[in-house]
Amino acid sequence: MNRIASSPSSAWGAWLHQQMEAHPFVVLGLLALALRLATMSFVPAPGYFDTYYHYGVASRLYHGHGFTETITWYYFTLPAALEHPTSSFWMSLHAVFIWLSFLVFGENLRAAQVPAMLFSSALAMLAAWFAWDLTRSRRYLWWTGLFTLFGGFWFPYWVGVDYFALYGLAGAGSLVMTYRAVRDDPRWFVPAGVCGALAYLTRAHGQLFVLTMVLCWACAVWRGRVRAVRSSLWLAAGLLAALLTVSPWVLLLQRHQGTPLSGGFSKLLFLRELNDVYLWDSQRLNWRYYLNLADPSAAWGLWPLVISKLTALWLNLGLWARPAFFFMTPLLLLGLFGRRDGASKPLLGFRVEFWPFWIYSVMLYSLISLVFTFQGYLGTTFHAATALLPFVLPPALVGLDNALDWLGHRWRPEAREERRRIYPALAFAIVVGLSVVWMVGTTRLWRDYHHAHVAVAAAVAPQVPAGAAVMIVDQPAYYHLTGQPAVAIPSEGPAAAAMAARRYRVAFLILEARVVPPSFIRFYEINGAGSADWTLASQPLPGVKLFKLSARQNNRTASAAPGTASN
């Protein structure tokens, strides 16, 4: 027995256990980086629309073009030319971090992955720290950190090119520092404001974190937890810190587009369907259009409007269920609202540490369900839920222990400790399995998506002159592969597409059978026959058709604004 205890493997295990006890966050961080390095090669390409866009912004920064782009993916605000200021709709902080990585490692995919790898590793450490602060248990610390490390549905995105990890880290950091401000010291409002501003610069609804600060402070004053005067001064300092953090971006927007706010967001209020994002005549997006009083549609009206809200309210419950990997959602509820160790203790979900969590998540849930309905459950909840991971996993694990305690009172109480070792490990094994399956399946989709666009770009290259702009469904991917400008296909149909083409001197329209816009299906099937604006130039690949704007229309110099008729 002594020989076994003194064997090298046993000594290594004892040393590792000692380090895990003495420096848990360092060990967890190193483990996270090792896992990220081991899995980053699974990502074959940026992978989808959003990531190609962020990569493109960073690439143009790297090559000295500044915050400009030569793609147009929506028409809420009409740029004056093909080359125009970038990120007037999507925020660009993550692209800035990718650019910084390019400066260190050169422009390549692996360099573009570095920011997400670092931020997702830091998010796991923050989640573990929150578990420790909440429970003072190293057991919860380690399980929370490990669950976040893999992340289930987010596992491929932890090493991707999108901003899931950055938004999660900045948002969760703001929520953690906000409860520290009302629980411990109001000076924490300052870093909370900075983190909230960084979340806003990553994704526009990050401004809700700053509003959460204010509402948490109001609740704390009302409940008598903080002194109103002193805490209000530090809250003001936090708001000023948030303003100073966003000021460079605000000034840049003011300089380039004449407004301190990203353009077009108000149009999202009036969508009848997601395809309305690509309307050429976006001026129609107003209350009359939304209520079916203007441009009435048989597919829209009061009942479809109500159904859309109810659908969103149901699907957006994933904001809380997804961070619990769905199967742990009952355990989350049990941990938040179940009694444990005597009825005299407050329920975990009502403790001050969860005030910012509830305020932010309920505000966001209401906003994306009842206001920005269509884009909510199609992407916003998936992005936004990363900031809630640190707050969901510890109570879910507490709920698991509550369930095991209940079981122990009724069956084999002597096995209580054994169950506490086995069942979290089983849940973790499920999450690891889910993470691996999601990584393999998602990266395979990214690979297929990339290869499809490589094939299209290569096939049309001989027929599209260098520097010529095209109209295509995925403009960022086309730009990434060819370096040539591209604009969105208007959702109204071929006539609107011709108007947009005349305005931006676009000569070619590329339609792919797998993603033909609904208003172009008939046009695609009959090869544009009968159109006065477009003629079929070629079919360079099966399922891919290249249309050319007619010479008469293409040579017109007068720009056509949305809503104008073609003569």
C-alpha positions as CSV (number, residue, x, y, z in Angstrom):
1,M,0.0,0.0,0.0
2,N,2.8,2.4,0.8
3,R,4.5,1.6,-2.5
4,I,1.3,2.4,-4.3
5,A,0.9,5.6,-2.4
6,S,4.4,6.7,-3.3
7,S,4.2,5.8,-7.0
8,P,4.8,8.6,-9.5
9,S,1.2,8.6,-10.7
10,S,-0.1,8.8,-7.1
11,A,2.3,11.7,-6.4
12,W,1.2,13.5,-9.5
13,G,-2.4,13.0,-8.5
14,A,-1.7,14.3,-5.0
15,W,0.1,17.4,-6.5
16,L,-2.7,18.1,-8.9
17,H,-5.3,17.8,-6.1
18,Q,-3.3,20.2,-4.0
19,Q,-3.1,22.7,-6.9
20,M,-6.9,22.4,-7.5
21,E,-7.5,23.2,-3.8
22,A,-5.0,26.0,-3.6
23,H,-5.4,27.6,-7.0
24,P,-8.7,26.5,-8.5
25,F,-9.2,29.3,-10.9
26,V,-5.7,29.1,-12.3
27,V,-6.1,25.3,-12.8
28,L,-9.5,25.8,-14.4
29,G,-8.2,28.6,-16.7
30,L,-5.3,26.4,-17.9
31,L,-7.7,23.5,-18.4
32,A,-10.0,25.7,-20.4
33,L,-7.2,27.0,-22.6
34,A,-5.9,23.4,-23.2
35,L,-9.5,22.3,-24.2
36,R,-9.8,25.3,-26.6
37,L,-6.5,24.5,-28.2
38,A,-7.5,20.9,-28.6
39,T,-10.8,21.7,-30.3
40,M,-10.1,24.9,-32.3
41,S,-9.1,22.8,-35.4
42,F,-12.7,21.4,-35.6
43,V,-13.7,24.8,-37.0
44,P,-13.1,24.7,-40.7
45,A,-14.1,28.3,-41.7
46,P,-15.9,31.3,-40.2
47,G,-19.0,29.2,-41.0
48,Y,-22.1,31.3,-41.4
49,F,-23.3,34.8,-42.2
50,D,-22.5,36.6,-38.9
51,T,-19.0,35.2,-38.6
52,Y,-18.1,36.0,-42.2
53,Y,-19.2,39.6,-41.5
54,H,-17.2,40.0,-38.3
55,Y,-14.1,38.5,-40.0
56,G,-14.6,40.9,-42.9
57,V,-14.7,44.0,-40.6
58,A,-11.5,42.8,-38.9
59,S,-9.9,42.1,-42.2
60,R,-10.5,45.6,-43.6
61,L,-9.2,47.1,-40.3
62,Y,-6.1,45.0,-40.7
63,H,-5.5,46.1,-44.3
64,G,-5.9,49.8,-43.4
65,H,-9.4,50.4,-44.7
66,G,-10.8,51.5,-41.3
67,F,-14.4,51.0,-40.3
68,T,-15.6,50.6,-43.8
69,E,-17.3,47.8,-45.8
70,T,-18.2,47.1,-49.4
71,I,-21.2,44.9,-48.7
72,T,-24.8,45.9,-48.0
73,W,-26.9,43.3,-46.3
74,Y,-30.0,45.4,-45.5
75,Y,-31.7,48.5,-46.7
76,F,-33.0,50.1,-43.5
77,T,-30.5,52.9,-44.2
78,L,-29.3,53.4,-47.7
79,P,-25.5,53.9,-48.0
80,A,-24.5,56.5,-50.5
81,A,-22.0,54.1,-52.2
82,L,-20.9,50.5,-52.2
83,E,-18.0,51.4,-49.9
84,H,-19.5,52.9,-46.7
85,P,-19.0,53.0,-42.9
86,T,-19.3,49.6,-41.4
87,S,-21.3,48.2,-38.4
88,S,-24.2,50.7,-38.7
89,F,-26.4,47.9,-37.5
90,W,-24.3,45.2,-35.9
91,M,-21.8,46.3,-33.2
92,S,-18.2,45.7,-33.9
93,L,-16.3,45.2,-30.6
94,H,-15.6,41.6,-31.3
95,A,-14.3,42.4,-34.8
96,V,-11.9,44.9,-33.1
97,F,-10.5,42.0,-30.9
98,I,-10.1,39.8,-34.0
99,W,-8.2,42.7,-35.7
100,L,-5.9,42.9,-32.6
101,S,-5.4,39.2,-32.9
102,F,-4.5,39.6,-36.6
103,L,-1.9,42.2,-35.6
104,V,-0.2,39.6,-33.4
105,F,-0.7,36.4,-35.4
106,G,-1.4,37.6,-38.9
107,E,-4.7,37.4,-40.8
108,N,-5.9,33.8,-40.7
109,L,-8.8,31.7,-39.3
110,R,-6.9,30.5,-36.2
111,A,-6.0,34.0,-35.2
112,A,-9.7,35.0,-35.6
113,Q,-10.6,32.3,-33.1
114,V,-8.3,33.4,-30.4
115,P,-10.6,36.1,-28.9
116,A,-13.5,33.6,-28.4
117,M,-11.1,31.1,-27.0
118,L,-9.8,33.5,-24.4
119,F,-13.2,35.0,-23.5
120,S,-14.9,31.6,-23.2
121,S,-12.1,30.4,-20.9
122,A,-12.6,33.5,-18.7
123,L,-16.3,33.0,-18.7
124,A,-15.8,29.5,-17.2
125,M,-13.6,31.1,-14.5
126,L,-16.2,33.8,-13.8
127,A,-19.0,31.2,-13.5
128,A,-16.9,29.2,-11.1
129,W,-16.2,32.3,-9.0
130,F,-19.9,33.1,-8.8
131,A,-20.6,29.6,-7.6
132,W,-18.0,30.0,-4.9
133,D,-19.3,33.4,-3.9
134,L,-22.9,32.1,-3.7
135,T,-22.3,28.8,-1.9
136,R,-18.7,28.9,-0.5
137,S,-18.4,25.3,-1.8
138,R,-15.4,24.2,-3.9
139,R,-17.6,21.4,-5.1
140,Y,-20.1,23.8,-6.7
141,L,-17.1,25.9,-7.9
142,W,-15.6,23.0,-9.8
143,W,-18.8,21.6,-11.2
144,T,-20.0,25.0,-12.4
145,G,-16.7,25.8,-14.0
146,L,-16.6,22.4,-15.8
147,F,-20.2,22.6,-17.1
148,T,-19.5,26.1,-18.4
149,L,-16.2,25.0,-19.9
150,F,-18.0,22.6,-22.3
151,G,-21.2,24.7,-22.5
152,G,-23.4,22.2,-24.4
153,F,-24.9,24.0,-27.3
154,W,-22.2,26.7,-27.2
155,F,-19.2,24.3,-27.3
156,P,-18.4,25.0,-31.0
157,Y,-18.9,28.7,-30.5
158,W,-16.4,28.8,-27.7
159,V,-13.8,28.4,-30.4
160,G,-15.6,30.2,-33.2
161,V,-15.4,33.6,-34.8
162,D,-18.7,35.0,-33.3
163,Y,-19.1,37.0,-30.1
164,F,-21.0,34.6,-27.9
165,A,-18.2,34.4,-25.4
166,L,-17.4,38.1,-25.3
167,Y,-21.1,39.0,-24.8
168,G,-21.4,36.3,-22.1
169,L,-18.3,37.5,-20.3
170,A,-19.1,41.2,-20.4
171,G,-22.7,40.7,-19.6
172,A,-22.2,38.3,-16.8
173,G,-19.4,40.5,-15.4
174,S,-21.8,43.4,-15.3
175,L,-24.5,41.4,-13.5
176,V,-21.9,40.1,-11.0
177,M,-20.5,43.5,-10.2
178,T,-24.0,45.0,-10.0
179,Y,-25.0,42.6,-7.2
180,R,-21.7,43.3,-5.5
181,A,-22.5,47.0,-5.6
182,V,-25.8,46.5,-3.8
183,R,-24.6,43.8,-1.5
184,D,-21.1,44.8,-0.6
185,D,-19.9,48.2,-1.8
186,P,-21.5,50.7,-4.3
187,R,-18.1,51.4,-5.8
188,W,-18.7,48.2,-7.8
189,F,-21.1,50.2,-9.9
190,V,-18.1,51.6,-11.8
191,P,-16.7,48.3,-13.3
192,A,-20.4,47.2,-13.7
193,G,-21.0,50.2,-16.0
194,V,-17.8,49.5,-18.0
195,C,-18.8,45.8,-18.5
196,G,-22.3,46.8,-19.5
197,A,-20.9,49.2,-22.0
198,L,-18.7,46.6,-23.4
199,A,-21.7,44.2,-23.7
200,Y,-23.5,47.0,-25.6
201,L,-20.5,47.5,-28.0
202,T,-20.8,43.7,-28.6
203,R,-24.5,43.5,-29.1
204,A,-27.0,46.3,-29.1
205,H,-29.3,45.0,-26.4
206,G,-26.3,45.0,-24.0
207,Q,-27.5,48.4,-23.0
208,L,-30.0,46.6,-20.8
209,F,-27.2,45.8,-18.4
210,V,-26.8,49.5,-17.7
211,L,-30.5,49.8,-17.1
212,T,-30.3,46.8,-14.8
213,M,-27.7,48.7,-12.7
214,V,-30.2,51.5,-12.2
215,L,-33.1,49.3,-11.3
216,C,-31.0,47.2,-8.9
217,W,-29.9,50.4,-7.2
218,A,-33.6,51.5,-6.9
219,C,-34.6,48.2,-5.4
220,A,-31.7,48.3,-2.9
221,V,-32.6,51.8,-1.8
222,W,-36.3,50.8,-1.5
223,R,-35.3,47.8,0.6
224,G,-32.9,49.8,2.7
225,R,-29.8,47.8,1.7
226,V,-27.8,50.9,0.7
227,R,-27.5,54.5,1.7
228,A,-29.3,56.5,-0.9
229,V,-26.9,59.5,-1.2
230,R,-23.6,57.6,-1.3
231,S,-24.8,54.8,-3.5
232,S,-26.4,57.3,-5.9
233,L,-23.0,59.0,-6.3
234,W,-21.3,55.8,-7.2
235,L,-24.2,54.8,-9.5
236,A,-23.7,58.1,-11.3
237,A,-20.0,57.3,-11.5
238,G,-20.9,53.9,-13.0
239,L,-23.1,55.5,-15.6
240,L,-20.4,58.0,-16.5
241,A,-17.9,55.1,-16.9
242,A,-20.3,53.4,-19.2
243,L,-20.8,56.6,-21.2
244,L,-17.0,57.1,-21.5
245,T,-16.5,53.5,-22.6
246,V,-19.0,53.8,-25.5
247,S,-18.0,57.4,-26.4
248,P,-15.4,56.5,-29.0
249,W,-17.9,54.4,-30.9
250,V,-20.7,57.0,-30.6
251,L,-18.4,59.7,-31.9
252,L,-17.4,57.5,-34.8
253,L,-21.0,56.9,-35.7
254,Q,-21.7,60.6,-35.4
255,R,-18.8,61.4,-37.7
256,H,-19.6,58.8,-40.4
257,Q,-23.4,58.7,-40.5
258,G,-24.6,61.8,-38.7
259,T,-26.2,60.1,-35.8
260,P,-24.8,58.7,-32.5
261,L,-26.9,55.6,-32.7
262,S,-26.7,52.6,-35.0
263,G,-29.2,53.0,-37.8
264,G,-32.3,51.1,-38.6
265,F,-33.2,49.5,-35.3
266,S,-36.6,51.3,-35.1
267,K,-37.6,49.5,-38.4
268,L,-37.3,46.1,-36.6
269,L,-40.4,47.1,-34.5
270,F,-42.6,46.7,-37.6
271,L,-41.6,43.4,-39.2
272,R,-44.4,41.1,-40.3
273,E,-41.9,38.3,-41.0
274,L,-38.1,38.0,-40.9
275,N,-37.8,38.5,-44.7
276,D,-38.9,42.1,-44.1
277,V,-35.4,42.8,-43.0
278,Y,-34.4,42.7,-46.7
279,L,-37.1,45.0,-48.0
280,W,-35.7,47.5,-50.5
281,D,-38.6,49.9,-49.8
282,S,-38.0,49.8,-46.0
283,Q,-39.8,53.2,-45.6
284,R,-43.0,51.2,-45.6
285,L,-42.0,49.7,-42.2
286,N,-44.2,51.7,-39.9
287,W,-47.2,51.2,-37.6
288,R,-49.7,51.2,-40.5
289,Y,-47.8,48.5,-42.3
290,Y,-47.5,46.5,-39.1
291,L,-51.2,46.7,-38.4
292,N,-51.9,45.6,-42.0
293,L,-53.5,49.0,-42.8
294,A,-51.0,49.7,-45.5
295,D,-49.9,47.1,-48.1
296,P,-52.4,44.6,-46.6
297,S,-51.5,41.0,-46.8
298,A,-53.8,38.0,-46.5
299,A,-51.2,36.2,-44.5
300,W,-51.0,39.0,-41.8
301,G,-53.6,40.6,-39.5
302,L,-54.6,40.7,-35.9
303,W,-54.7,36.9,-35.3
304,P,-51.2,36.2,-37.0
305,L,-49.8,39.1,-35.0
306,V,-51.1,37.6,-31.7
307,I,-49.9,34.2,-32.7
308,S,-46.4,35.6,-33.4
309,K,-46.2,37.1,-29.9
310,L,-47.5,33.9,-28.2
311,T,-45.0,31.8,-30.2
312,A,-42.2,34.1,-29.2
313,L,-43.2,34.0,-25.6
314,W,-43.1,30.2,-25.6
315,L,-39.9,29.8,-27.6
316,N,-38.0,32.5,-25.8
317,L,-38.3,30.5,-22.5
318,G,-35.1,29.0,-23.9
319,L,-33.4,32.1,-22.5
320,W,-33.5,30.3,-19.1
321,A,-33.8,26.7,-20.2
322,R,-30.9,26.6,-22.7
323,P,-28.2,27.5,-20.1
324,A,-29.6,24.6,-18.0
325,F,-29.2,22.4,-21.1
326,F,-33.0,21.9,-21.0
327,F,-32.8,18.6,-19.1
328,M,-31.6,20.4,-15.9
329,T,-34.4,23.0,-16.1
330,P,-36.5,21.3,-13.4
331,L,-33.4,21.2,-11.2
332,L,-32.9,24.9,-11.8
333,L,-36.4,25.6,-10.6
334,L,-35.9,23.4,-7.6
335,G,-32.6,25.1,-6.7
336,L,-34.0,28.6,-7.0
337,F,-37.3,28.1,-5.3
338,G,-37.0,24.9,-3.2
339,R,-36.5,24.9,0.6
340,R,-33.3,23.5,1.9
341,D,-31.7,23.1,5.4
342,G,-34.7,24.6,7.2
343,A,-37.5,26.9,6.2
344,S,-35.9,29.9,7.9
345,K,-33.4,30.5,5.2
346,P,-34.4,32.7,2.2
347,L,-35.0,31.0,-1.1
348,L,-31.9,31.0,-3.3
349,G,-33.7,32.7,-6.2
350,F,-34.7,35.7,-4.0
351,R,-31.2,36.4,-2.7
352,V,-29.6,39.7,-3.6
353,E,-27.1,37.9,-5.9
354,F,-30.0,37.1,-8.3
355,W,-31.6,40.5,-8.4
356,P,-29.6,41.6,-11.5
357,F,-30.2,38.2,-13.1
358,W,-34.0,38.5,-12.8
359,I,-34.2,42.1,-13.8
360,Y,-32.0,41.7,-16.9
361,S,-33.5,38.4,-18.0
362,V,-37.1,39.5,-17.6
363,M,-36.5,42.8,-19.4
364,L,-34.8,41.0,-22.3
365,Y,-37.5,38.3,-22.4
366,S,-40.2,40.9,-22.6
367,L,-38.3,42.9,-25.2
368,I,-37.5,40.1,-27.6
369,S,-40.9,38.5,-27.2
370,L,-43.3,41.4,-27.5
371,V,-41.3,44.0,-29.3
372,F,-38.5,42.6,-31.5
373,T,-40.4,39.4,-32.0
374,F,-39.1,37.6,-35.0
375,Q,-35.4,38.0,-34.5
376,G,-35.7,37.1,-30.8
377,Y,-36.2,33.4,-30.9
378,L,-34.2,33.1,-34.1
379,G,-31.0,34.2,-32.6
380,T,-31.1,36.7,-29.8
381,T,-32.0,34.3,-27.1
382,F,-29.1,32.0,-28.2
383,H,-26.6,34.9,-28.0
384,A,-28.0,36.5,-24.9
385,A,-28.3,33.4,-22.8
386,T,-24.5,33.1,-22.5
387,A,-24.6,35.9,-20.0
388,L,-26.9,33.9,-17.8
389,L,-24.8,30.7,-17.7
390,P,-23.0,31.6,-14.5
391,F,-26.3,32.3,-12.8
392,V,-28.2,29.2,-14.0
393,L,-25.7,26.4,-13.3
394,P,-25.0,26.8,-9.6
395,P,-28.8,26.8,-8.6
396,A,-29.3,23.9,-11.0
397,L,-26.6,21.9,-9.1
398,V,-28.1,23.0,-5.8
399,G,-31.4,21.7,-7.1
400,L,-29.8,18.4,-7.9
401,D,-28.6,18.2,-4.3
402,N,-32.0,19.1,-3.1
403,A,-33.5,16.3,-5.1
404,L,-30.9,13.8,-3.8
405,D,-31.6,14.9,-0.2
406,W,-35.3,14.3,-0.7
407,L,-34.5,10.9,-2.2
408,G,-32.2,10.2,0.7
409,H,-35.0,10.7,3.3
410,R,-37.0,8.0,1.5
411,W,-34.6,5.5,0.2
412,R,-31.1,4.4,1.4
413,P,-30.1,7.5,3.4
414,E,-26.6,5.9,4.0
415,A,-26.0,6.4,0.2
416,R,-26.3,10.2,0.4
417,E,-22.7,11.1,-0.2
418,E,-22.3,8.5,-2.9
419,R,-25.2,9.9,-4.8
420,R,-23.7,13.4,-4.5
421,R,-20.6,12.1,-6.2
422,I,-22.3,10.0,-8.9
423,Y,-25.3,12.1,-10.1
424,P,-23.4,15.4,-10.8
425,A,-20.9,13.3,-12.7
426,L,-23.7,11.7,-14.7
427,A,-25.2,15.1,-15.5
428,F,-21.7,16.3,-16.5
429,A,-21.2,13.3,-18.8
430,I,-24.5,14.1,-20.5
431,V,-23.4,17.7,-21.1
432,V,-20.0,16.6,-22.4
433,G,-21.7,14.2,-24.8
434,L,-24.1,16.9,-25.9
435,S,-21.2,19.3,-26.4
436,V,-19.2,16.8,-28.5
437,V,-22.3,15.9,-30.6
438,W,-23.1,19.6,-31.1
439,M,-19.5,20.4,-32.0
440,V,-19.3,17.7,-34.6
441,G,-22.7,18.4,-36.1
442,T,-22.4,22.2,-36.1
443,T,-18.8,22.3,-37.5
444,R,-19.9,19.9,-40.2
445,L,-22.7,22.3,-41.2
446,W,-20.1,25.1,-41.2
447,R,-17.8,23.1,-43.5
448,D,-20.6,22.3,-45.9
449,Y,-21.7,25.9,-45.9
450,H,-18.2,27.1,-46.6
451,H,-17.6,24.6,-49.4
452,A,-20.9,25.5,-51.1
453,H,-19.9,29.1,-51.2
454,V,-16.4,28.3,-52.4
455,A,-17.9,26.4,-55.3
456,V,-20.3,29.2,-56.2
457,A,-17.5,31.9,-56.0
458,A,-15.2,29.7,-58.2
459,A,-17.9,29.0,-60.7
460,V,-19.0,32.6,-61.3
461,A,-15.5,34.1,-61.2
462,P,-14.8,33.7,-64.9
463,Q,-18.0,35.6,-65.8
464,V,-17.9,38.3,-63.1
465,P,-15.3,41.0,-63.9
466,A,-12.8,41.9,-61.2
467,G,-14.3,44.5,-58.8
468,A,-17.8,44.0,-60.1
469,A,-20.6,43.9,-57.5
470,V,-23.1,41.1,-57.3
471,M,-26.4,40.5,-55.6
472,I,-26.3,37.4,-53.5
473,V,-27.9,35.9,-50.4
474,D,-24.7,35.7,-48.3
475,Q,-22.8,38.9,-49.0
476,P,-20.1,38.6,-46.3
477,A,-19.2,35.0,-47.4
478,Y,-18.9,36.1,-51.0
479,Y,-16.7,39.1,-50.0
480,H,-14.6,36.8,-47.8
481,L,-13.9,34.4,-50.7
482,T,-13.5,36.9,-53.5
483,G,-12.8,40.3,-52.0
484,Q,-15.5,41.7,-54.3
485,P,-18.5,43.9,-53.2
486,A,-21.9,42.4,-52.8
487,V,-25.4,43.6,-51.9
488,A,-28.5,41.9,-50.5
489,I,-31.3,40.5,-52.6
490,P,-34.5,42.6,-51.9
491,S,-37.3,40.6,-50.6
492,E,-40.0,42.2,-52.8
493,G,-38.8,40.5,-56.0
494,P,-36.9,41.0,-59.2
495,A,-38.2,44.5,-59.9
496,A,-37.0,45.8,-56.6
497,A,-33.7,44.0,-57.1
498,A,-33.3,45.9,-60.4
499,M,-33.9,49.2,-58.6
500,A,-31.2,48.3,-56.0
501,A,-28.9,47.1,-58.7
502,R,-29.2,50.4,-60.6
503,R,-28.5,52.4,-57.5
504,Y,-25.3,50.5,-56.6
505,R,-24.3,49.7,-60.2
506,V,-24.7,45.9,-59.6
507,A,-24.6,44.0,-62.8
508,F,-25.2,40.4,-61.6
509,L,-27.7,38.5,-59.6
510,I,-26.7,35.1,-58.2
511,L,-29.5,32.7,-57.1
512,E,-28.9,29.4,-55.4
513,A,-31.6,26.7,-55.4
514,R,-31.0,25.9,-51.7
515,V,-31.7,29.5,-50.6
516,V,-33.9,31.2,-53.2
517,P,-35.8,34.0,-51.5
518,P,-39.6,33.3,-51.6
519,S,-40.4,36.2,-54.0
520,F,-37.8,34.8,-56.5
521,I,-38.9,31.2,-56.6
522,R,-41.0,31.5,-59.8
523,F,-38.4,33.8,-61.4
524,Y,-35.8,31.2,-60.7
525,E,-37.9,28.3,-62.1
526,I,-38.6,30.1,-65.4
527,N,-35.0,31.4,-65.7
528,G,-36.2,35.0,-65.5
529,A,-38.3,34.7,-68.7
530,G,-40.5,37.8,-69.3
531,S,-38.4,40.0,-67.1
532,A,-37.5,43.4,-68.6
533,D,-34.6,43.8,-66.1
534,W,-32.8,40.5,-65.9
535,T,-31.6,37.9,-68.3
536,L,-30.1,34.5,-67.6
537,A,-26.4,34.7,-68.3
538,S,-25.5,31.1,-67.4
539,Q,-25.9,28.2,-65.0
540,P,-22.3,27.7,-63.8
541,L,-23.3,24.9,-61.4
542,P,-26.3,22.7,-60.9
543,G,-28.7,24.7,-58.7
544,V,-26.9,28.0,-59.3
545,K,-28.0,30.6,-61.8
546,L,-26.3,33.8,-62.8
547,F,-28.5,36.6,-64.1
548,K,-27.3,39.8,-65.7
549,L,-29.0,43.1,-65.5
550,S,-30.1,44.2,-68.9
551,A,-27.9,46.6,-70.8
552,R,-30.6,49.2,-71.0
553,Q,-31.2,49.2,-67.3
554,N,-27.6,48.8,-66.2
555,N,-26.4,51.8,-68.2
556,R,-28.9,54.2,-66.5
557,T,-27.0,56.7,-64.4
558,A,-29.9,58.0,-62.5
559,S,-30.2,56.4,-59.0
560,A,-33.5,54.9,-58.1
561,A,-34.7,55.4,-54.6
562,P,-37.0,52.9,-52.9
563,G,-40.6,53.3,-54.0
564,T,-39.8,54.9,-57.3
565,A,-41.1,53.3,-60.5
566,S,-39.1,52.0,-63.4
567,N,-39.8,53.9,-66.6
